[in-house]
């Protein structure tokens, strides 16, 4: 079993990177899609920051110096409002291309400033002797998770917030915590590494999802073109058949006429609609029925091959018969046809006069 596992690992195909096989245009489109997702998630991150700042202010009020916590809360709220205004400006103009790139740059800087502000909360708590308060790690963890959820389309945006926020918290616990400070700092750093890895993998998943959707759109476009081309070819073929002087009949596998071209009216003296639904026995003269079936049997093993039918008498209007010469083609597996196609022209009528059934 171990040998088999080693063999499987050795023969494992190399994993394709996200950008393998992408053209320059594809890479640009992927970036635009990612930046658009970042724009959509920006107001959520700003609102979470604003609400958490108000909650933190309410929790810390009376326990921490009012000037310190008030100034901190004012800066966070002001930055959150600026981010909302930034989002509103770019979303109103329906930014695309360069506009999305500009927004992303502003957004990454704003996320970094927000991370610095939330990271400064740890020294403020430390100087007030509140490092043992469970609220601080809870609120920092919540903010990093919110950054990951709202900005996962851009790994750099997540890092811009998490590095200063978690770095300051780790240093503060390592320096000021009375019990197990270094251990808590190590846990924070591990948490930061885990969120960074999660942000990276999430961005990769988003990129792959965008690529897959783009490929599906390309395939759908190509399929639509093929369907349109097939429909156009069908219309062209039908127009040629219906304008032809040759009689075209389609017999189902059960031997029932499912289509009769307009030329059938001049050959049989009856509208094509009158022929639809008739069986082979009702259309072909009994003396020619075995020959007609024999030719059809030969065509069963020769899909699409034309089998000549030099002579066949078919019933016309008033009980008389007309002599047709043509060909029989097996198109049972052709969509839209699914039967035996007879194409032929009317020849010497006297050839059917001697048949008993015509008397």
Long-range contacts (C-beta under 8 A, 24 or more apart in sequence): 18-204, 18-207, 18-208, 18-211, 22-211, 26-211, 26-214, 29-210, 29-214, 30-207, 30-210, 30-211, 30-214, 31-101, 32-96, 32-97, 32-100, 33-210, 34-153, 34-154, 34-203, 34-206, 34-207, 34-210, 35-100, 35-101, 35-103, 35-104, 35-153, 35-154, 36-96, 36-100, 37-153, 37-206, 38-103, 38-104, 38-107, 38-151, 38-153, 38-154, 38-157, 39-87, 39-90, 39-91, 39-95, 39-100, 39-103, 41-149, 41-150, 41-151, 41-152, 41-153, 42-83, 42-86, 42-87, 42-103, 42-107, 42-150, 42-151, 43-84, 43-87, 44-146, 44-149, 44-150, 45-83, 45-111, 45-146, 45-147, 45-150, 45-151, 46-80, 46-81, 46-83, 46-84, 46-87, 47-80, 47-84, 48-143, 48-146, 48-150, 49-76, 49-79, 49-80, 49-83, 49-114, 49-118, 49-143, 49-146, 50-76, 50-77, 50-80, 50-81, 52-139, 52-142, 52-143, 52-146, 53-77, 53-80, 55-139, 56-121, 56-135, 56-139, 59-135, 60-125, 60-128, 60-130, 63-128, 63-130, 64-124, 64-125, 64-128, 64-130, 65-128, 68-124, 68-127, 68-128, 69-124, 72-117, 72-120, 72-121, 72-124, 75-117, 76-114, 76-117, 76-118, 79-110, 79-113, 79-114, 79-117, 80-114, 82-110, 83-107, 83-110, 83-114, 86-110, 104-154, 104-157, 107-151, 107-154, 107-157, 108-154, 108-156, 108-157, 108-160, 109-160, 111-147, 111-151, 111-157, 111-158, 111-160, 111-161, 112-160, 112-161, 112-164, 114-161, 115-147, 115-160, 115-161, 115-162, 115-163, 115-164, 115-165, 116-164, 116-165, 116-168, 118-143, 118-161, 118-164, 118-165, 119-164, 119-165, 119-166, 119-167, 119-168, 119-169, 120-168, 122-168, 122-169, 122-171, 122-172, 122-173, 123-168, 123-172, 123-176, 125-172, 126-172, 126-175, 126-176, 131-172, 131-173, 131-176, 131-177, 131-178, 132-177, 132-178, 132-179, 136-169, 137-169, 137-184, 137-188, 140-165, 140-166, 140-169, 141-191, 144-191, 144-192, 144-195, 145-195, 148-195, 148-198, 148-199, 148-202, 152-199, 152-202, 152-203, 152-206, 153-203, 153-206, 154-203, 155-196, 155-199, 155-200, 155-203, 158-195, 158-196, 158-199, 159-196, 159-199, 162-192, 162-195, 162-196, 162-199, 163-192, 166-191, 166-192, 166-195, 167-192, 234-336, 245-345, 246-326, 246-343, 246-344, 246-345, 247-324, 247-326, 247-342, 247-343, 247-344, 247-345, 247-346, 248-341, 248-342, 248-343, 249-275, 249-283, 249-341, 249-342, 249-343, 250-331, 250-337, 250-339, 250-340, 250-341, 250-342, 251-280, 251-296, 251-339, 251-340, 251-341, 251-342, 252-338, 252-339, 253-332, 253-338, 253-339, 253-340, 255-279, 255-280, 255-281, 256-280, 257-283, 258-339, 266-346, 267-316, 267-322, 267-324, 267-346, 268-314, 268-315, 268-316, 268-317, 268-322, 269-316, 269-317, 269-318, 270-316, 270-317, 282-315, 283-314, 283-315, 284-312, 284-313, 284-314, 284-315, 285-312, 285-313, 285-314, 285-315, 285-321, 285-352, 285-355, 285-357, 285-358, 286-357, 287-313, 287-355, 287-356, 287-357, 288-312, 288-313, 292-328, 295-328, 296-328, 296-330, 296-340, 299-328, 299-329, 299-330, 299-340, 300-330, 300-332, 302-330, 303-330, 303-331, 303-332, 303-333, 304-329, 304-330, 304-331, 304-334, 305-329, 305-330, 309-342, 309-344, 311-351, 312-344, 313-351, 313-352, 313-355, 313-358, 319-358, 320-352, 320-358, 321-352, 321-355, 321-357, 321-358, 322-346, 322-349, 322-352, 323-347, 323-348, 323-349, 323-350, 323-351, 323-352
